Amino acid sequence: MIKIIRTSTIPTSLNIFCNGLLKELQDQYGYEIVAISSSGPALNEIKEREGVKTIAVEMQRHISPIKDLKSLLCLIKTFRREKPTMVHSITPKAGLLSMMAAWVTRVPVRLHTFTGLVFPTATGFKQKILIFTDRLTCSCATHLVPEGEGVKNDLINYKITKKPLKVLGHGNVRGIDLEYYNPALPEVQTEADKIHDKNVFTFVFIGRLVRDKGINELVKAFSQLNITYPDTRLLLVGPYEENLDPLSPETLAEIKNNKAIKSVGCQADVRPWLAASDLFVFPSYREGFPNVVIEAGAMSLPSIVTDINGSREIIINGINGIIIPPREVEALQDAMERLLTNSELTLEMSSNARPLIESRYEQRYVRQCLKDYYNELLKKYK
């Protein structure tokens, strides 16, 4: 039996991206699947739900030379014991360590998926380190999958690797369950009715409330717009990260003091918040392939996004949303005002949103692209 090891730095990544997939690969395709990540409740959840073997190997998300070396040695030992035919990694640190360990142990198929790149928006010495680590990951891998065309182009333009780069399907490694993300579901409508305010136009953001997501610009643009159009509100759904990428003091004060801005923290189910809103706004500085933009589209919301990787591939400017330059408050405010004041255009984009997602990112299609690729890479080992 062919053994495949899937790795990520933290278990939450595998738990989200591979929900149901690992079980399917093992039960229906006959692969032996092993999931490896740092320890945590999500790793136990994977074991119970997917019915696959799990192994905890502690990995740090940030640079930590001594701990990284310990993780590498542990992965080498694990791969020697497990003897996989393929190691497939996602997330940067797991990619670096897993590809190095797989190269040392001569695993035949070493596949890494780039779900996003940090170095294009980094500067100075940090950027050089990030480029070096991504080049090292690529040099140890036998096959590379960028999540979308934007990520692929960055890998080429920054000369990260000369190896072939294969984008699967239309990009995106997760896909979306359109039966779950459906605005017509009664349970979604029931919860959305508790949030919805028919007297105001509602903008919504979902994600980490940090600088890199463009929250400083979003809050400023909305606050200026709200002065002219008081029947508006902004919903912020997600956690703050004060230690990693804090918002400016001015932004935090505005969120606290402006009654038209409602910060609701993390929500286990974001569907009601999307269903209760009129427009999704995602002014991020960088992404790999943002699933939340796909989720918003599946819930029939038009989106305002920045001209960055992933977002520009999901949104067709003027069809299911508007694309603006990143970091520009005025452009963001103008786009928000345009859709706020033009109900016909907003309705047209809303009607286009879900069909575009259905045709490109339906989960069964996305996963079939991956399974076909696995079969292609592993057919000579069967």
N, C-alpha and C positions, 0 to 999 in steps of 0.2 A: 504493500500500500504506500502511495506517495504521501509524504509528510510535508505539510506547509506550516511554517511558523509565521504568525502575524504579530508585529510588535508596534507599540507606541510608547511614548514617554510616560504618560499617565493613563490609567485605565479608562477614564471617562471618554477619551478619544475613541478607543476601540468599542466601547459600549455604545456610543452614539453612531459611529460610522458603520459598524458591523452588526447592528441589531437584526438578528434573524439570518444574516448572511453566513456566519460561521457554521451554524447548524445545517443550513442548506448545502453548503460545500461538503460537509462531512456525511450527512445522511443521504443526500440525493446524488452527489457526484463521486462519492467514495474516497475522498481525500481524508487523511488524518490531520486534524487541525489542532495546533497548539497556540494559545494566546499568551503573550508575554508583555508585561508592563510593570511599572511600580505597583506596590501593594495598595489596596484600598477597597472599600465596599463595592465599587463598580467592577472590580476584577472578580469578586465572589459572585456578583450578579451575572457576569458573563458565563462563568462556569455552570451555574444553575440553569440559566435560560437556554444557552446554546448547547449544553451537553458536551463541551470540549475540555481538554486539559488546559489548565492555566498554571503559569509559573511567574512568581513575583521576582523581579529584578529591579532594585531601586535605581532610578535615574533622575538626575536633576534637570530641570528645564533650562537653567542658566549655566553659564560656564563655571565649572568647579573642578579644576584639574585633578585633585586627589580623588574626589568622589567619582569623577568620570572614568579615571583609570580603574578603580575598583569595579565599576559597572561593566567596563569593557572586558575585564578578566572574567567576571561572572558570566557574561554572555558567551565568551569563548568556551568556557567550561560547559555551559548548558548546550551549546550547539554541538560540541563534540559528543556529548552524551545522547542527545536526541537524534542526531544524524538526519537533518531535514534535507529534502530535495530542493526546497525553495524557502527563502526568508523574504517576507514582504513587509517593509516598514513604512509607517507614516509618522509625521511630526519630526521636526529638525533633529533633536538630540537622539531620539531613538534611531533615526535614519543614519546618522553619523556612526553611532556605536554599533548598531546592528550590521551595517554594511562592512565595517572594519572587521568585526568578529566573524562574519560570514566569509569574508575574503581569507582571513587567517585559517579558518577551518575548511576552506575549499568547498563551501556549499555551491552546488552547480548553478542554481538560478538565484540571483541576488537582485531583488526588485525594490526600488524605492519610489514612492509617490510624493511629489512636491505639492503640498496643499496650499502653500503660500511662501513668499520669500520676504525676508526682512531686510536684506542688504540694499535693495534699490532705494529705500528711504533713509538708510543709515549714512553716516558720514565719517571721515577720518579713519582712525585706527580701528574703530569698531567695525566699520564696513569692510576693511581689509581682512579682519579675523573671520567675519561671516562669509565672505567670498571664499577664503581658504577652506573653511570647514565644508562648505557646499561642494567645492571642487574635490575635496577628499572623499566625501560621500559618493560623488559620481564616479570617481576613479575606482572605488571598490565595488560598485554595483555593476551588474551585467545588463540590466534593463532599467529604464527611467520613464516614469509617467508623470508629466506635468498635469495639474488639474484642469488647466485651460490654456487657450492660445496665448493669453497674456503672460502667464508664468513661463510658457515655452519660449516666448520671444525674449523675456528677460534672461533666461538661462543662455540663450544664444548670444544676445547682444553684449552681455558681460563676460562672454567666453568662459562660462563655467565648465562646459564639457563639449566635446566633439562627437559624443556618442549619439545615436538616434534617440529622438524624443517622441513618444507616442501619446497623443491625447486620445482618450477613450470616449467615443460618442461625441457629444457636444461639450465635453468637459463636465466637471463635477463628479466627485467620487461617492457621494451619498445617495443622490436621488431623493425624490419626495413621494411619500405615500399620499396619493390624491384622495383616497377614501377618508383618510384622517384629516387632512387639510382641506376641508370643504365647508364653505361658509353657510351652506344650507342645512347642516346637521342641527337637529333640534337642541341637543345639549350645548352646542356652541352658541346658538341664538339665545338660549335662556340666560347663559352667563353674560353674553354681550349686552343684553338688554339692561343688565345691572350697571354697566359701564357707560353705555351709549347716552349721549345728550343730543337730541335732535335739534336743539336750538343753537348749537355751535358747530363750526367746522373743526374736525379733530385731526391733527398731525400726530403720527406715532413714530417713535424710534425704538428698536429692540436690539440690545447688545450691551457690551460693557460700556459704562459711562466713563470714558477716558478720553484723553486728548487726541490720541490717534484715530479715534472714531469720528472726529469732527464735532464733538459735543460743544466745545467752546463757540464755534461758528454757528452751530444750530441754535443754541440758546440766544445768542446775540441777534441772529436773523429773525427768530420768532418774536423776541421781545420788541423789536422795532416794528414788525408787522402787526403785532397785537395792539399797538397804540392806535393805528389807523383802523384796524378791524378787531374790535374788542370781542366779537362773537367767535372767537377762536380759542383753541387750547392745544397744548402740547403734552403728550404722554411719553414719559421716559421709562422704559421697561428694561431693567438690568441692574447689575451691581456696580458700585464704585470700586476703584482700585487705588486707594490713596498712596500706597507704598510703591507701586510700579509705574503708574502713568496718571498722576493726579490732574484734575481739572484746575483751571485758574481760580483764585479766590473770588474774582468778580463773577465767574460763572456759577460757582457754588452759592454765592449770595443771591444771585438772581433766581436760581432754582428755588431757594428757600423762601424768598420774599414775594415772588410773582405768583399770584393765586391762579393764573391761567396755565401754569406749568405744574404738572403732577408727576412726581417721581415715585414709582410704585415698587421698586426693587425687583428681585428675581421672581419670575412667575413660572410655575411648573407647566402651565398650559398657556401658551401665548396666543392661541387661536381667538379667544374672546376679545382680546385687546386689538387684534387686527380687524376682527369683524365689527368692532365698535368704532372704527376709525374711517376717515375719508381718504387719507393719503399717507403712504409710508415714506419716511425720509431717512436716507442713509449716507451721510456726507463723510465717509471714512477716507483716511489718507492712503491706506493700502489694504489689500485683501488678496487671498488666493482665489477663492470662489465662494462668495458669501451665501450660505444656505438661507439666511434670513430673508434675503431679497427674493429667493425662489419661493419661500413660504408665504411671503406677502402677496406675490403674484398668484399663487394657488388659491389664496383667500380673496381673489378678485380686486386687490388693491393696486392702483398705479403707484409708481415709485419715483422719487427724485434721488438719483445716485451721482456719485462723482466719477470722473473719467479715469477709472483705475481698473486693474486686472479683475476679472470676474464680473464685476458690476456692469461694465460696458458690454459684456458678452450676454448677459441676461436681459438687459434693458435695450430695446431698440428705440432710439431717440425719437420722440413724437408719436410712437405707436403704443407702447405700454408704460411709458414714463418719460422722464427728462434727464438728460446727462449734463452735468455742469462741471467746471474745473474744481479740483479740490482746494480747500483752504480759502475760498473766496466768499465772504459773507454776502456781498451785494448780489452775486450771481445766485446764491442760494435763496436769498430773500425774494429776488425777482421770480424765480421758478415757483416758489411757494405761493406768491401772490397770483401768478398766472393761473395756476390750477384752482386756487381759492375763488377767483373771480370769474372763471370760465367753466360753468357747470357742464356744458355740452362736451367740452374737450375732456374734462375729468371723467365723465360718464363713458365716453368713447374709449379712453385708455383703460378704464376699469373693465369694460366688456372684452377688451383684447388680452387682458393680463392672464387669466387662467388658461385659455386655449394655447397661448405661447408656451406656458410651462408644461402643459400636457404633452405637447409635441416634442419637447426636448429633454425634460428632466424627470419624467415619470420613473419611479424607483425600480420597477421591474426591468425597464429598458436599460437604465444605468448599470444595474447589477449584471444583466445579461452580457453587456459589453465587457465587464471585468471577467466574468466566468469564461467567456469565449477566449479572452486573452490568456487566462490561466491555462486553458486547454491547449492553446497554441504553443505556449512556452514549455509545457510539460509533456507533450504528446510523445516525445522520443524516450521518456522515462517510464512510460506505461508498459 
